[in-house]
Amino acid sequence: MPRPRKVIVLPESQIQDSISSGRTTVQMLAAAAGCSVPTMRRWLGENYGDRMTFTRGRTGGISLASPATTTEANTTEVVADSIAS
């Protein structure tokens, strides 16, 4: 039986506030969530994907890119084209 995964409850607003307030490291977020650094890094990667950037080194940390915006008109056209095909 595999070991159950750690449930991390960390609101996105708290992550964004900590990133915007200054340098934030994975270690800081892991301490806030009460988990290990590798677990926190994996969780951030799973939940934020390509939006999250990890920087190594003395001045390293994490940064969060804004989410990609899509317009409904473009999406509707693509769906209509694929349905018609």
C-alpha positions as CSV (number, residue, x, y, z in Angstrom):
1,M,0.0,0.0,0.0
2,P,1.6,3.3,-1.1
3,R,2.1,6.1,1.4
4,P,-0.7,8.7,1.3
5,R,0.3,12.1,-0.3
6,K,0.6,15.1,1.9
7,V,-2.4,17.4,1.5
8,I,-1.1,21.0,1.0
9,V,-3.6,23.8,1.7
10,L,-2.1,27.0,0.6
11,P,-4.3,29.6,-1.1
12,E,-3.2,31.1,-4.4
13,S,-3.7,34.6,-2.9
14,Q,-1.2,33.8,-0.1
15,I,1.4,32.6,-2.7
16,Q,0.9,35.6,-4.9
17,D,1.1,38.0,-1.9
18,S,4.4,36.5,-0.7
19,I,5.9,36.6,-4.2
20,S,4.8,40.2,-4.7
21,S,6.1,41.3,-1.3
22,G,9.7,40.4,-2.1
23,R,12.0,37.4,-2.6
24,T,10.2,34.1,-1.8
25,T,11.8,30.7,-1.7
26,V,10.4,27.3,-1.9
27,Q,11.7,26.7,1.6
28,M,9.6,29.6,2.9
29,L,6.4,28.3,1.3
30,A,7.2,24.7,2.5
31,A,7.5,26.0,6.1
32,A,4.2,27.8,5.8
33,A,2.5,24.7,4.5
34,G,4.2,22.3,7.0
35,C,5.8,20.0,4.4
36,S,9.2,19.3,3.0
37,V,10.9,21.4,0.2
38,P,10.8,18.6,-2.4
39,T,7.1,18.0,-1.7
40,M,6.4,21.7,-2.0
41,R,8.3,22.0,-5.3
42,R,6.4,19.1,-6.8
43,W,3.0,20.6,-5.6
44,L,3.9,24.0,-7.1
45,G,4.9,22.4,-10.4
46,E,1.7,20.3,-10.5
47,N,-0.6,23.3,-9.7
48,Y,1.1,26.1,-11.6
49,G,2.9,24.3,-14.4
50,D,4.8,26.6,-16.7
51,R,3.7,29.7,-14.9
52,M,6.0,29.0,-12.0
53,T,9.7,29.7,-12.5
54,F,12.3,28.4,-10.0
55,T,15.7,30.2,-9.8
56,R,18.6,28.5,-8.1
57,G,21.5,30.1,-6.2
58,R,22.2,32.7,-3.6
59,T,19.7,35.2,-5.0
60,G,17.3,32.5,-6.2
61,G,13.6,32.1,-5.5
62,I,10.4,31.6,-7.4
63,S,8.4,33.8,-9.6
64,L,4.9,33.5,-11.0
65,A,3.9,34.6,-14.5
66,S,0.4,35.9,-15.1
67,P,-2.0,33.4,-16.5
68,A,-2.5,33.3,-20.3
69,T,-5.7,34.9,-21.4
70,T,-7.7,33.6,-24.3
71,T,-10.7,35.2,-25.9
72,E,-13.9,33.3,-26.3
73,A,-14.2,34.4,-30.0
74,N,-11.0,32.6,-30.9
75,T,-12.0,29.5,-29.0
76,T,-15.4,29.4,-30.6
77,E,-13.9,29.6,-34.1
78,V,-11.4,26.8,-33.4
79,V,-14.2,24.6,-32.0
80,A,-16.5,25.3,-34.9
81,D,-13.7,24.5,-37.4
82,S,-12.9,21.2,-35.8
83,I,-16.5,20.2,-35.6
84,A,-17.1,21.1,-39.3
85,S,-14.1,18.9,-40.3
